[in-house]
Amino acid sequence: MTPIDSPSFIILGLTKDGKRFRPSDWAERLCGCMSAFGSECKLQYSPFVGPSDYNGEKAVIVDSRLKEVEPNVYRFVLDFANDNDLQIIDGVCPIP
């Protein structure tokens, strides 16, 4: 597992070799595992993990506070990135 020292990081949909990760909805699928339906019957992503775009590429923004709140989920997210050889960009703004 890659150590993360900043308040948030991005898992980018590119492998370390620069290949685009598939399927194209991987970010929504990963974040969907940590989402719930809200009172308006709409899917709401976790406040700690959310799909996004970063420089035109699919990405997942992770708030490092997830490590304290749900350590197993935090480990799962990092393991997913490492197992799939995805780029991790450390030191970005936290999820609002």
C-alpha positions as CSV (number, residue, x, y, z in Angstrom):
1,M,0.0,0.0,0.0
2,T,1.3,3.4,-1.0
3,P,1.8,5.8,2.0
4,I,-0.1,9.0,1.7
5,D,1.0,12.0,3.7
6,S,-1.3,14.8,2.5
7,P,-5.0,15.6,3.4
8,S,-6.2,14.2,0.0
9,F,-5.0,12.5,-3.1
10,I,-6.3,11.5,-6.6
11,I,-6.3,8.1,-8.2
12,L,-5.9,8.8,-11.8
13,G,-7.4,6.6,-14.5
14,L,-4.0,6.1,-16.1
15,T,-1.6,3.3,-15.4
16,K,1.9,4.1,-14.5
17,D,2.8,3.3,-18.1
18,G,0.3,5.9,-19.3
19,K,-2.4,3.6,-20.6
20,R,-6.0,4.5,-20.0
21,F,-7.7,2.3,-17.4
22,R,-10.9,0.5,-18.5
23,P,-13.9,0.3,-18.2
24,S,-14.6,3.9,-18.8
25,D,-16.9,4.1,-15.7
26,W,-14.4,2.7,-13.3
27,A,-14.4,5.8,-11.1
28,E,-18.2,5.8,-10.7
29,R,-18.2,2.1,-10.0
30,L,-15.5,2.4,-7.3
31,C,-17.2,5.3,-5.6
32,G,-20.5,3.6,-6.0
33,C,-19.3,0.9,-3.5
34,M,-19.2,3.7,-0.9
35,S,-22.4,5.5,-1.7
36,A,-26.0,5.5,-0.5
37,F,-29.4,6.7,-1.6
38,G,-30.3,9.9,0.2
39,S,-33.7,11.1,1.3
40,E,-34.5,12.4,-2.2
41,C,-33.9,8.9,-3.6
42,K,-30.8,10.1,-5.4
43,L,-27.4,8.4,-5.2
44,Q,-25.0,10.3,-2.9
45,Y,-21.3,9.6,-2.9
46,S,-19.4,9.4,0.3
47,P,-18.0,12.8,1.5
48,F,-14.6,11.1,1.5
49,V,-14.5,9.5,-1.9
50,G,-15.8,11.0,-5.2
51,P,-15.5,10.5,-8.9
52,S,-14.0,13.4,-10.8
53,D,-11.9,14.4,-13.8
54,Y,-8.3,15.5,-13.6
55,N,-6.7,17.1,-16.6
56,G,-9.3,15.4,-18.8
57,E,-8.9,11.9,-17.3
58,K,-11.3,10.0,-15.1
59,A,-10.2,10.1,-11.5
60,V,-11.3,9.5,-7.9
61,I,-10.6,12.1,-5.3
62,V,-9.9,10.6,-1.8
63,D,-10.0,12.6,1.4
64,S,-7.4,11.0,3.7
65,R,-9.7,11.4,6.7
66,L,-11.2,8.2,5.3
67,K,-8.3,6.4,6.9
68,E,-9.6,7.3,10.4
69,V,-13.3,6.9,9.6
70,E,-13.2,3.7,7.6
71,P,-9.7,2.2,7.6
72,N,-10.8,-1.0,5.7
73,V,-12.3,1.1,2.9
74,Y,-9.2,3.3,2.8
75,R,-7.1,0.2,2.4
76,F,-9.4,-1.1,-0.3
77,V,-9.2,2.1,-2.3
78,L,-5.4,2.2,-2.1
79,D,-5.2,-1.6,-2.9
80,F,-7.4,-1.1,-5.9
81,A,-5.1,1.6,-7.2
82,N,-2.0,-0.4,-6.6
83,D,-3.4,-3.7,-7.9
84,N,-4.3,-1.9,-11.1
85,D,-1.0,0.0,-11.3
86,L,-2.9,3.3,-11.4
87,Q,-1.2,6.7,-10.8
88,I,-1.7,8.3,-7.5
89,I,-1.3,12.1,-7.3
90,D,-0.7,13.2,-3.7
91,G,-1.3,16.7,-2.3
92,V,-4.5,18.0,-3.9
93,C,-7.4,19.9,-2.3
94,P,-9.8,17.9,-0.1
95,I,-13.3,17.1,-1.2
96,P,-15.6,20.0,-0.1
